[in-house]
Amino acid sequence: MSRSSFLRLRAALRRFRQDEAGVISTEALLIAPLLIWLFLAMFVYWDAFRAQNTSIKASYAVADMISRENAPINNAFITGMHRVFRYMVHTREDTWIRVSSVQYDEANDRYIVLWSRSTDTTRAPVQTTTTMVAMRDKLPVPSDSDTLLVVETWQRFTPAFKVGLDRRTFHEVSVVRPRFLSPLPIS
């Protein structure tokens, strides 16, 4: 290789190295998938936060509505409360609720289940005094013989895109005192 051709090759390589035409397009092409994934991830996590927050608020609202009842509760009433919950969370996913009336026994330091109803006994069997032990840490300690209504709600959530958040079920527990009739009767 002659000296002049070597100098021409070196000058061509220098021009190639200094040429910045098309760099923005290349950088955009490299970063676009990351930006798209980031946008989808923010959407999915925000949607999950919204769904859980709505589930919490709907659970409290249903518990408050039940606590204001002054007539005996029946299965049709519980099914109606489930419909109200579904309406509030506005989802096509599965939802179910369980309502239990419990009485605190101070002498034995335990909660006695007076009655329990569930809209899906397969996934949420009715509570018993024995199974209520597992919920002890979620319940306040009332006065002796005081009754509480324990309203549990479940809502399934499936993310719209796969960005690291798996399908999950939001389980909320709301505990209220009956306002007018204590204990709230069941029919």
Secondary structure, 3 states (H helix, E strand, C coil): CCHHHHHHHHHHHHHHHHCCCCHHHHHHHHHHHHHHHHHHHHHHHHHHHHHHHHHHHHHHHHHHHHHCCCCCECHHHHHHHHHHHHHHHCCCCCEEEEEEEEEEECCCCEEEEEEEEECCCCCCCCCCCCHHHHHHHHCCCCCCCCEEEEEEEEEEECCCCCCCCCCEEEEEEEEECCCCCCCCCEC
